[in-house]
Amino acid sequence: MLISTTDTIEGHRIAEYKGLVTGEAILGANIFRDIFAGIRDIVGGRSGAYEKSLKEAREIAVEEMAAEARKLGANAVVGVDLDYETVSAGSGSMLMVSASGTAVVLAR
């Protein structure tokens, strides 16, 4: 499955458009990661725990989108857009990543 943020894939002709496909992932960031990330934000540096969660959520969302495209008979997804949000939930926060694009069939 080819996945691209561009509307076309160089060297390939789009033979058929299958439609919009999406994937979402919502992951909880536990309170200990929140605390340590807050400390790291105060003293500077990168938050490895959040970066790992963000990467995991992105991979899940993109894979869900690709799986939906496969079900439609597509062999590629073009025009992919990734959106990131944090959602407060009680004493912690949740990380939401959504992926959307157009499922297409590339000519062989």
Summary of the structure (lengths in Angstrom):
residues: 108
radius of gyration: 17.2
end to end distance: 13.3
largest distance: 53.5
contacts: 329
relative contact order: 0.33
helix: 34%
strand: 44%
